Amino acid sequence: MTTRRCFIAGNWKMNKTVTESLALARELRGLVSMVRHVDIAVAPTFPALHPVAKALEDSNIQVAGQHCHAEASGAFTGE
């Protein structure tokens, strides 16, 4: 019997600026740096995708992309 690892992901939808996303990513990196028994990922807004990915390089946090939406901000990720 194979045991599945727990997976926690945060989808920021379209609710953070690049500056806010970087601050959250850096804070999260420090808070979960010692976690090894859970897979962790974040899905920042599209404009913050690359900066957040760079900020989380060599960490235990994966970065995911998400679909876009025409609104300026909010709980949207596309169709």
C-alpha positions in Angstrom: 0.0 0.0 0.0 1.4 3.4 -1.0 0.8 6.4 1.2 0.1 9.7 -0.5 1.8 12.8 0.7 -0.3 15.8 1.8 -0.4 18.7 -0.6 -1.2 22.3 0.3 -1.5 25.0 -2.3 -2.5 28.6 -2.1 -4.1 30.1 -5.2 -3.9 33.9 -4.9 -6.4 34.3 -7.7 -6.0 37.9 -8.9 -5.8 39.6 -5.5 -2.1 40.6 -5.0 0.2 43.1 -6.7 3.7 41.9 -7.6 5.1 43.7 -4.4 2.5 42.0 -2.2 3.1 38.7 -3.8 6.8 38.9 -3.2 6.3 39.8 0.4 3.9 36.9 1.0 6.2 34.5 -0.8 9.2 35.5 1.2 7.3 35.3 4.5 5.9 31.9 3.6 9.3 30.7 2.6 10.6 31.4 6.1 7.6 29.9 7.8 7.7 26.6 6.0 11.4 26.1 5.4 11.6 23.2 7.8 8.4 21.4 6.5 9.4 18.2 4.8 6.4 15.9 5.1 4.0 18.0 3.0 4.2 19.3 -0.6 3.6 23.0 -0.8 2.8 25.2 -3.8 1.6 28.7 -4.5 -0.2 30.1 -7.6 0.4 33.8 -7.8 -1.1 36.3 -10.2 0.3 36.2 -13.7 2.4 39.4 -13.4 4.0 38.0 -10.2 4.6 34.5 -11.5 8.2 35.0 -12.6 9.3 37.2 -9.6 7.7 34.8 -7.1 9.3 31.8 -8.9 12.7 33.5 -8.6 12.1 34.4 -4.9 11.2 30.8 -4.1 14.1 29.1 -6.0 15.9 26.5 -3.9 13.0 26.4 -1.5 10.5 23.6 -0.6 7.7 25.6 -2.2 6.6 24.9 -5.8 5.2 27.6 -8.0 2.1 27.0 -10.3 0.6 29.1 -13.0 -3.1 29.8 -13.4 -5.4 30.9 -16.2 -6.1 34.6 -16.6 -9.3 36.6 -16.6 -10.3 40.0 -18.1 -11.1 41.6 -14.7 -8.5 43.8 -13.0 -8.6 41.9 -9.7 -10.7 39.5 -7.7 -11.5 35.9 -7.3 -11.1 35.0 -10.9 -8.9 32.6 -12.7 -10.7 32.3 -16.1 -13.4 30.1 -17.4 
